[in-house]
Amino acid sequence: MSFQNLKSYGAADYTVSYTSDVQKSELRGNRTAVFQANLTTGDSLVLQGRIHSSFNWVTILTASDADVLSEVTLAPETQITVTNTSGLAVNAALHV
């Protein structure tokens, strides 16, 4: 299995609340991606996207309290905003 199309959201510390690094994707005709995140009770996450840095972020998906795996609309730029109350790592990735 190849993970060359796996894009993990980076952060300095996954055990606190954070906004991730921006992931940039070349769409090349792809309109969806698979998103997965590891969440624990009390944690929440918002996946946001936009078509260019001159646009506002738009919510694509919200999740809380449990792991999530979902097909989502792909945008050229995405990021996650995490509210971490469990103190356990919350990490996420896209597979394009």
C-alpha positions in Angstrom: 0.0 0.0 0.0 1.3 3.4 -1.0 1.0 6.4 1.4 2.4 8.9 -1.1 -1.0 10.6 -1.2 -1.4 10.8 2.6 -1.3 14.4 3.9 -1.0 14.7 7.7 -1.9 17.9 9.5 1.2 19.2 11.3 1.3 20.9 14.7 4.0 21.6 17.3 2.0 19.7 20.0 -1.0 17.4 19.4 -2.0 17.1 23.1 -3.2 20.7 23.3 -5.7 22.9 21.3 -4.2 24.0 18.0 -4.7 25.1 14.4 -2.7 22.9 12.1 -0.4 23.8 9.2 -2.2 24.4 5.9 -2.2 21.4 3.6 -2.1 22.3 -0.1 -3.5 19.8 -2.7 -3.4 19.7 -6.5 -6.9 18.6 -7.4 -6.1 17.1 -10.8 -9.8 16.2 -11.3 -10.2 14.7 -7.8 -13.1 16.3 -6.0 -13.1 14.2 -2.9 -10.6 12.8 -0.4 -10.8 10.5 2.7 -10.3 12.3 6.0 -9.5 10.5 9.3 -8.9 11.8 12.7 -8.2 10.3 16.1 -10.4 11.9 18.8 -11.1 11.2 22.5 -14.1 12.1 24.6 -14.1 15.9 25.1 -12.0 16.6 22.0 -13.4 18.3 18.9 -12.1 19.1 15.5 -13.1 21.3 12.5 -11.8 20.6 9.0 -11.8 23.8 7.0 -11.1 24.5 3.3 -10.7 27.3 0.8 -9.8 27.7 -2.8 -7.1 30.3 -2.3 -5.4 32.2 0.5 -7.4 35.4 -0.4 -10.7 33.6 0.6 -12.1 32.9 4.1 -12.0 29.4 5.6 -15.2 27.4 5.2 -16.2 24.4 7.4 -16.1 21.1 5.6 -16.6 18.7 8.5 -16.9 18.8 12.3 -16.3 15.9 14.6 -16.2 15.4 18.4 -15.7 12.8 21.1 -14.8 9.9 18.8 -12.6 8.9 15.9 -13.9 9.9 12.4 -13.4 8.6 8.9 -15.3 10.3 6.1 -15.2 11.1 2.4 -15.0 14.9 2.1 -15.1 17.6 -0.6 -11.5 18.4 -1.4 -10.3 22.1 -1.5 -6.9 23.3 -2.7 -6.1 24.5 0.9 -7.2 22.7 4.1 -6.5 23.0 7.8 -7.9 21.7 11.0 -8.7 23.5 14.2 -8.7 21.2 17.3 -10.1 21.8 20.8 -8.3 19.3 23.0 -9.6 18.8 26.5 -8.5 15.2 27.0 -4.7 15.9 26.9 -4.3 13.0 24.5 -2.9 13.4 21.0 -5.4 14.5 18.4 -4.1 13.9 14.9 -5.6 13.8 11.4 -4.8 13.2 7.8 -6.3 13.3 4.3 -5.8 10.6 1.7 -6.1 12.1 -1.8 
